[in-house]
Amino acid sequence: MVTDAMGKGPHMESPFLRPDHRDYAEILTDATIHVLGARGIDRWSVRALARWMKVVPAAVLNDYSRARVLAIVIICFERRWLAWSGSEPLYGSSSTDLPLRLPETEDERLGVRVLTSLQQLAEAERLRGDGAPAAHLDRLRREEAELLRYRLRVLGDRCGSPPVGAASLTATVALITGLRLALAEPAPTLTYPLACELLAAHVERLFGGAREEAAS
């Protein structure tokens, strides 16, 4: 968990940080998470990344453009996000009946806020004429939707339900996205247990509807 002004304090096994990794892209991604988490989207810049990394701005760019740096960060963050999204919590409430992960800890809520910030930064680059960062985020959404489809099929097999349709998959993506954003608010009114209950109830309704449709 981040504890100091620039996010270099101790953290508790964040699923979105790789503090021991020496790869340039992974360090850039850690720097982005710390800067966005501590200072917000308006303060994300090559200079802010360089300050956190304790290097000169030219070393951050490494002959790349700002948009290319952002694309590199998104590619790395995509891997971290998908690994978290499809995982099970090590401690606390179990989500074994949920198709994808909801944020329970502050580190996980920070990850949701970082993804939202990356989406805004990518859209800004798209408006400037470089659509590469946004294209990488589109791929993340497609891959997470496929992960969700697979997880729903696994959960459906347990209760003898046929696969859900495309509309149901889209609705589930929308619900998970909304629950994650609500839980990641600075002062959330939605609790993690209630969010899990809402998602589990939605999934049960999906399977019930799929069984009824298959029987008709």
C-alpha positions as CSV (number, residue, x, y, z in Angstrom):
1,M,0.0,0.0,0.0
2,V,1.4,3.4,-0.9
3,T,2.4,5.5,2.1
4,D,4.4,8.5,1.0
5,A,3.7,11.5,-1.2
6,M,5.2,10.0,-4.4
7,G,4.2,6.4,-3.7
8,K,7.6,5.0,-2.7
9,G,6.6,3.8,0.7
10,P,6.0,0.1,1.6
11,H,3.1,-1.7,-0.1
12,M,1.4,-4.9,0.8
13,E,1.8,-7.3,-2.1
14,S,0.0,-5.1,-4.6
15,P,-1.1,-7.1,-7.7
16,F,-0.3,-4.2,-9.9
17,L,3.3,-3.4,-8.8
18,R,6.5,-5.2,-9.7
19,P,9.0,-3.4,-7.4
20,D,11.8,-6.0,-8.0
21,H,11.6,-6.1,-11.8
22,R,14.5,-4.4,-13.7
23,D,12.9,-4.3,-17.1
24,Y,12.5,-0.8,-18.5
25,A,8.8,-1.2,-19.4
26,E,7.9,-2.7,-16.0
27,I,9.7,0.1,-14.2
28,L,7.8,2.7,-16.3
29,T,4.6,1.0,-15.4
30,D,5.3,1.0,-11.7
31,A,6.3,4.7,-12.0
32,T,3.0,5.4,-13.7
33,I,1.0,3.6,-11.1
34,H,2.7,5.6,-8.3
35,V,2.4,8.9,-10.1
36,L,-1.3,8.4,-10.9
37,G,-2.1,7.1,-7.5
38,A,-0.3,9.9,-5.6
39,R,-0.8,12.9,-7.9
40,G,-3.6,12.1,-10.3
41,I,-4.0,12.2,-14.1
42,D,-3.2,15.9,-14.5
43,R,0.3,15.3,-13.1
44,W,1.2,12.3,-15.3
45,S,4.1,13.4,-17.5
46,V,7.5,12.3,-18.6
47,R,9.0,14.7,-16.0
48,A,6.9,13.2,-13.2
49,L,7.9,9.7,-14.2
50,A,11.6,10.7,-14.4
51,R,11.4,12.3,-10.9
52,W,10.0,9.0,-9.4
53,M,12.6,6.9,-11.3
54,K,15.4,9.3,-10.3
55,V,16.5,9.8,-13.9
56,V,16.5,12.6,-16.4
57,P,13.4,12.9,-18.6
58,A,15.4,11.9,-21.7
59,A,16.1,8.5,-20.1
60,V,12.3,8.0,-19.7
61,L,11.6,8.7,-23.3
62,N,14.5,6.5,-24.5
63,D,14.0,8.0,-28.0
64,Y,10.2,7.3,-27.8
65,S,7.3,9.7,-28.0
66,R,5.0,10.4,-25.1
67,A,2.3,8.3,-26.8
68,R,4.8,5.4,-27.2
69,V,5.7,5.6,-23.5
70,L,2.0,5.5,-22.6
71,A,1.5,2.5,-25.0
72,I,4.4,0.6,-23.4
73,V,2.8,1.2,-19.9
74,I,-0.6,0.0,-21.1
75,I,0.8,-3.2,-22.6
76,C,2.5,-4.0,-19.2
77,F,-0.5,-3.0,-17.2
78,E,-2.7,-5.1,-19.4
79,R,-0.8,-8.2,-18.3
80,R,-1.1,-7.3,-14.6
81,W,-4.8,-6.4,-14.9
82,L,-5.7,-9.7,-16.6
83,A,-3.7,-11.7,-14.1
84,W,-5.6,-10.0,-11.2
85,S,-9.0,-10.0,-12.9
86,G,-9.0,-13.8,-13.3
87,S,-7.4,-14.6,-9.9
88,E,-8.8,-15.5,-6.6
89,P,-8.1,-13.5,-3.4
90,L,-5.5,-15.0,-1.1
91,Y,-7.2,-13.5,2.0
92,G,-10.6,-12.3,3.1
93,S,-13.8,-12.9,1.3
94,S,-13.9,-15.6,-1.3
95,S,-15.1,-14.9,-4.8
96,T,-15.0,-18.5,-6.1
97,D,-18.6,-18.1,-7.4
98,L,-17.8,-14.8,-9.2
99,P,-16.6,-14.8,-12.8
100,L,-14.1,-12.0,-12.4
101,R,-12.4,-10.3,-9.5
102,L,-13.8,-7.2,-7.7
103,P,-11.4,-4.8,-5.8
104,E,-11.4,-5.6,-2.1
105,T,-8.1,-3.9,-0.9
106,E,-6.9,-0.4,-1.3
107,D,-4.2,-1.6,-3.7
108,E,-6.8,-3.3,-5.9
109,R,-9.0,-0.1,-5.8
110,L,-5.9,1.9,-6.9
111,G,-5.5,-0.5,-9.8
112,V,-9.1,0.3,-10.9
113,R,-8.4,4.0,-10.7
114,V,-5.2,3.6,-12.6
115,L,-7.0,1.8,-15.5
116,T,-9.5,4.6,-15.6
117,S,-6.7,7.2,-15.8
118,L,-4.9,5.2,-18.5
119,Q,-8.2,5.2,-20.5
120,Q,-8.4,9.0,-20.2
121,L,-4.8,9.5,-21.2
122,A,-5.2,7.1,-24.2
123,E,-8.2,9.0,-25.3
124,A,-6.3,12.3,-25.1
125,E,-3.5,10.8,-27.3
126,R,-6.2,9.5,-29.8
127,L,-7.5,13.1,-30.1
128,R,-4.0,14.3,-30.8
129,G,-3.8,11.8,-33.7
130,D,-2.1,8.7,-32.1
131,G,-4.5,5.9,-31.6
132,A,-2.0,3.2,-30.5
133,P,-2.5,3.5,-26.7
134,A,-6.3,3.3,-27.2
135,A,-5.9,0.3,-29.4
136,H,-4.0,-1.5,-26.7
137,L,-6.8,-0.8,-24.3
138,D,-9.4,-2.1,-26.8
139,R,-7.4,-5.3,-26.8
140,L,-7.4,-5.5,-23.0
141,R,-11.2,-5.2,-23.1
142,R,-11.5,-7.9,-25.7
143,E,-9.3,-10.3,-23.8
144,E,-11.1,-9.7,-20.5
145,A,-14.4,-10.3,-22.2
146,E,-13.1,-13.6,-23.5
147,L,-11.8,-14.4,-20.0
148,L,-15.2,-13.6,-18.7
149,R,-16.9,-15.8,-21.3
150,Y,-14.6,-18.7,-20.2
151,R,-15.2,-18.2,-16.5
152,L,-19.0,-18.1,-17.0
153,R,-18.8,-21.3,-19.0
154,V,-16.9,-23.0,-16.1
155,L,-19.4,-21.7,-13.5
156,G,-22.3,-22.7,-15.8
157,D,-21.0,-26.2,-16.1
158,R,-21.1,-26.6,-12.4
159,C,-24.8,-26.0,-12.3
160,G,-25.7,-27.6,-15.6
161,S,-26.4,-24.3,-17.4
162,P,-25.7,-23.9,-21.1
163,P,-23.4,-21.0,-22.3
164,V,-24.8,-17.5,-22.0
165,G,-25.4,-15.4,-25.0
166,A,-23.6,-12.3,-26.3
167,A,-26.1,-9.9,-24.8
168,S,-25.8,-11.5,-21.4
169,L,-22.0,-11.4,-21.7
170,T,-22.2,-7.6,-22.5
171,A,-24.5,-7.0,-19.6
172,T,-22.1,-8.8,-17.2
173,V,-19.1,-6.8,-18.4
174,A,-21.1,-3.6,-17.8
175,L,-22.1,-4.7,-14.3
176,I,-18.6,-5.7,-13.3
177,T,-17.2,-2.4,-14.7
178,G,-19.8,-0.4,-12.7
179,L,-19.2,-2.4,-9.5
180,R,-15.4,-1.9,-9.8
181,L,-15.7,1.8,-10.3
182,A,-18.2,2.2,-7.4
183,L,-15.9,0.3,-5.1
184,A,-12.9,2.4,-6.2
185,E,-14.5,5.7,-5.4
186,P,-12.6,7.8,-2.7
187,A,-15.5,7.3,-0.3
188,P,-17.5,4.4,-1.6
189,T,-21.0,3.8,-0.4
190,L,-21.0,0.3,-1.9
191,T,-19.3,-2.4,0.2
192,Y,-17.3,-5.2,-1.1
193,P,-19.6,-8.0,0.3
194,L,-22.7,-6.3,-1.2
195,A,-20.9,-5.9,-4.6
196,C,-20.1,-9.6,-4.5
197,E,-23.7,-10.5,-3.6
198,L,-25.0,-8.3,-6.5
199,L,-22.7,-9.9,-9.0
200,A,-23.4,-13.5,-7.8
201,A,-27.2,-12.8,-8.0
202,H,-26.7,-11.5,-11.5
203,V,-24.8,-14.6,-12.6
204,E,-27.5,-16.8,-11.0
205,R,-30.2,-15.0,-13.0
206,L,-28.1,-15.5,-16.2
207,F,-27.9,-19.2,-15.6
208,G,-31.5,-19.5,-14.7
209,G,-32.5,-17.7,-17.9
210,A,-30.2,-19.8,-20.0
211,R,-31.6,-23.0,-18.6
212,E,-35.2,-21.8,-19.2
213,E,-34.3,-20.8,-22.8
214,A,-32.6,-24.2,-23.4
215,A,-35.7,-26.0,-22.1
216,S,-38.2,-24.1,-24.2
